[in-house]
Amino acid sequence: MFSKLFPKRLPSTWRLGLLLTVLITCSTGLCITVAGWAMRRNLSSIARAVVLDDLGEYAVLYNRNGLREITEVFAAGGHEESQAVRITSAEGRAIFEQVPEAVGGYDWPDHAPVKMKPSETMLVTIQHSTRDQHLLAGCQVLDDGNVLWFGRTDAEDIAYVDHIRSQLWLAGLASTAFMLLPLWWFVRHVLNPVNELMNSARTLAQGRTDERLIAPHAVPELQAFAAAFNAGLDRIDALTSELQSANDNLAHELRTPLARIRGNLEIFHDHSENAQARDAAARGMEEIDRAADLVQTILTTRAGEHQALKLHLEPCDLRELLAQLHDLYQAAADERGLRFDLEAPFPQPALIDRQRINQAIANLLDNAFAYTPGRGRVTLALERRGGQIRILVKDDGPGLSDSDFQAVWRRYTRGSAATANTPGMGLGLSLVRALIHAHGGQTGCRNREEGGAEFWIDLPVGEAKSR
């Protein structure tokens, strides 16, 4: 319910802080309001009792000794700042007045109520003409028919209530600061670790399998969750490494048997007089060549990933290499109804393993041709970017999903746009990355604004790493 009060992008820390601040402020304000109302009521009751008590006392003094004792008692009481006393005749003429300046400005009644009898009292509240203060006045008919008036302002009461309110607000602010300490603890040990766990999870989703969930300052429950999750990742990583190692070893061991089988099929093909047998032997050699290429791809990728790939470096003009590849693939583009462009406006010498770089670019072109629909466009481009030379392959295909940007570079992983009819086993891009890393370069990909995907190879302008 409360989540609808905040913008969607507002972090939980601010949401919780604002919500607690509002609740604490409202609670403090409500407490102060109720306390002020209760104090005003209690002070009003006390004021009424004080006025009636003093009114009765002054009446007794007047009836016994007249005005002289009233004057002495009033002066001795020290009430000049908040109280006043008056005696008027039955006709309303003032006989005696002690009204300090602080109690001035109030319109006292001229006459007591007609029906009042001697010794009866009455209280009235008089509002000031300019100040937000009231005068509580009581009157009593004296024995000689005159009327005694005694009044008391609520200035002291208001000042007292305001003082208590200010103290309550200070106490409320201090309480708010103390009550926000649990919020600080919650943010530090729960929300911040949760954000760190989410960032680690996003990194894992991008293919960084060496990353782990980190929550150093989290509560024990989150630390236990991170430890259990990391233990699972370690187990998966170990199994994956074991599987890759088994695949690599299997591929290494298959090379010799495949070569022997192919040699036997060649002998059978060359010495057989049966046409069907020769055709079957030829098809068998094609399948063995395909399997041998797969084995070699796995071994080359493994060597590139482990920085053990041997390179035969030689000076080469990258523009010339791209032009040759463009000529080689032009027929395939025409066959598929694709437009195949070359954008290499300048010569670019480089020290590379020509065969390996040619193999890497060819893999990118194979993918682009496989995913670009008819009448689409594939572009092979060469750019210079500071200390790097970038070779780009752009297509008009379906592009990449968010999970593809890192995943497609792993072995045996295909993009989300791949179908059962799309050729490949998910080894091409992993081979490209291994070959380029062996040259000290980088690979990357992105979706183009106009549609399709763009894969690139960055090679250093200087000499490549020697192998």
ZINOR-V925406 format. One record per residue. D_FIRST is the distance of its C-alpha to the first C-alpha in whole Angstrom. Layout:
d_first->D_FIRST
d_first->D_FIRST
This chain:
d_first->0
d_first->4
d_first->6
d_first->6
d_first->8
d_first->10
d_first->13
d_first->13
d_first->16
d_first->15
d_first->16
d_first->14
d_first->17
d_first->16
d_first->13
d_first->13
d_first->16
d_first->15
d_first->12
d_first->15
d_first->17
d_first->15
d_first->15
d_first->19
d_first->20
d_first->18
d_first->20
d_first->23
d_first->23
d_first->23
d_first->25
d_first->28
d_first->28
d_first->28
d_first->31
d_first->33
d_first->33
d_first->34
d_first->37
d_first->38
d_first->38
d_first->40
d_first->42
d_first->43
d_first->44
d_first->46
d_first->48
d_first->49
d_first->51
d_first->52
d_first->54
d_first->55
d_first->57
d_first->58
d_first->59
d_first->61
d_first->63
d_first->64
d_first->65
d_first->67
d_first->69
d_first->70
d_first->71
d_first->73
d_first->74
d_first->73
d_first->71
d_first->73
d_first->71
d_first->68
d_first->68
d_first->69
d_first->66
d_first->63
d_first->65
d_first->65
d_first->61
d_first->60
d_first->57
d_first->58
d_first->55
d_first->53
d_first->55
d_first->58
d_first->61
d_first->63
d_first->66
d_first->67
d_first->69
d_first->69
d_first->69
d_first->67
d_first->69
d_first->68
d_first->70
d_first->68
d_first->65
d_first->63
d_first->60
d_first->59
d_first->58
d_first->54
d_first->54
d_first->56
d_first->55
d_first->54
d_first->55
d_first->57
d_first->58
d_first->62
d_first->63
d_first->61
d_first->61
d_first->64
d_first->63
d_first->63
d_first->65
d_first->67
d_first->64
d_first->61
d_first->58
d_first->56
d_first->52
d_first->51
d_first->48
d_first->50
d_first->47
d_first->49
d_first->50
d_first->48
d_first->46
d_first->43
d_first->45
d_first->46
d_first->50
d_first->50
d_first->53
d_first->55
d_first->59
d_first->62
d_first->65
d_first->68
d_first->71
d_first->73
d_first->71
d_first->69
d_first->65
d_first->63
d_first->60
d_first->58
d_first->55
d_first->52
d_first->49
d_first->46
d_first->46
d_first->46
d_first->43
d_first->41
d_first->42
d_first->41
d_first->38
d_first->37
d_first->38
d_first->36
d_first->33
d_first->34
d_first->35
d_first->31
d_first->30
d_first->31
d_first->30
d_first->27
d_first->27
d_first->29
d_first->26
d_first->24
d_first->26
d_first->26
d_first->23
d_first->22
d_first->25
d_first->22
d_first->20
d_first->23
d_first->24
d_first->21
d_first->21
d_first->25
d_first->25
d_first->22
d_first->20
d_first->23
d_first->25
d_first->22
d_first->23
d_first->27
d_first->26
d_first->24
d_first->27
d_first->30
d_first->28
d_first->28
d_first->32
d_first->33
d_first->31
d_first->34
d_first->37
d_first->37
d_first->38
d_first->40
d_first->36
d_first->35
d_first->31
d_first->32
d_first->30
d_first->32
d_first->30
d_first->27
d_first->27
d_first->29
d_first->27
d_first->26
d_first->30
d_first->31
d_first->29
d_first->30
d_first->34
d_first->33
d_first->32
d_first->35
d_first->37
d_first->36
d_first->37
d_first->40
d_first->41
d_first->40
d_first->42
d_first->45
d_first->45
d_first->45
d_first->48
d_first->50
d_first->49
d_first->50
d_first->53
d_first->54
d_first->54
d_first->56
d_first->59
d_first->59
d_first->59
d_first->62
d_first->64
d_first->64
d_first->66
d_first->69
d_first->69
d_first->68
d_first->70
d_first->73
d_first->72
d_first->72
d_first->76
d_first->77
d_first->75
d_first->77
d_first->80
d_first->80
d_first->79
d_first->82
d_first->85
d_first->83
d_first->85
d_first->83
d_first->81
d_first->78
d_first->78
d_first->78
d_first->75
d_first->73
d_first->74
d_first->73
d_first->69
d_first->69
d_first->70
d_first->67
d_first->64
d_first->66
d_first->65
d_first->62
d_first->61
d_first->63
d_first->61
d_first->58
d_first->59
d_first->60
d_first->57
d_first->55
d_first->58
d_first->58
d_first->54
d_first->54
d_first->57
d_first->55
d_first->52
d_first->54
d_first->56
d_first->59
d_first->60
d_first->64
d_first->64
d_first->67
d_first->66
d_first->68
d_first->68
d_first->67
d_first->66
d_first->62
d_first->63
d_first->66
d_first->64
d_first->61
d_first->64
d_first->65
d_first->62
d_first->61
d_first->65
d_first->64
d_first->61
d_first->62
d_first->64
d_first->60
d_first->58
d_first->61
d_first->61
d_first->57
d_first->57
d_first->55
d_first->56
d_first->57
d_first->57
d_first->58
d_first->57
d_first->59
d_first->61
d_first->63
d_first->65
d_first->63
d_first->65
d_first->63
d_first->65
d_first->63
d_first->64
d_first->64
d_first->64
d_first->60
d_first->59
d_first->60
d_first->59
d_first->55
d_first->55
d_first->57
d_first->54
d_first->51
d_first->54
d_first->54
d_first->50
d_first->50
d_first->52
d_first->51
d_first->47
d_first->48
d_first->49
d_first->52
d_first->53
d_first->51
d_first->52
d_first->52
d_first->53
d_first->55
d_first->54
d_first->56
d_first->54
d_first->55
d_first->52
d_first->54
d_first->55
d_first->54
d_first->55
d_first->52
d_first->53
d_first->51
d_first->50
d_first->48
d_first->48
d_first->46
d_first->44
d_first->41
d_first->40
d_first->38
d_first->34
d_first->32
d_first->33
d_first->37
d_first->38
d_first->38
d_first->39
d_first->42
d_first->44
d_first->44
d_first->47
d_first->46
d_first->43
d_first->43
d_first->41
d_first->38
d_first->40
d_first->43
d_first->44
d_first->47
d_first->50
d_first->49
d_first->52
d_first->51
d_first->50
d_first->47
d_first->50
d_first->51
d_first->48
d_first->49
d_first->52
d_first->52
d_first->50
d_first->52
d_first->55
d_first->54
d_first->53
d_first->56
d_first->57
d_first->55
d_first->52
d_first->49
d_first->47
d_first->44
d_first->42
d_first->40
d_first->39
d_first->41
d_first->39
d_first->42
d_first->41
d_first->42
d_first->43
d_first->45
d_first->46
d_first->48
d_first->51
d_first->51
d_first->55
d_first->56
d_first->59
d_first->61
d_first->63
d_first->61
d_first->60
d_first->64
d_first->64
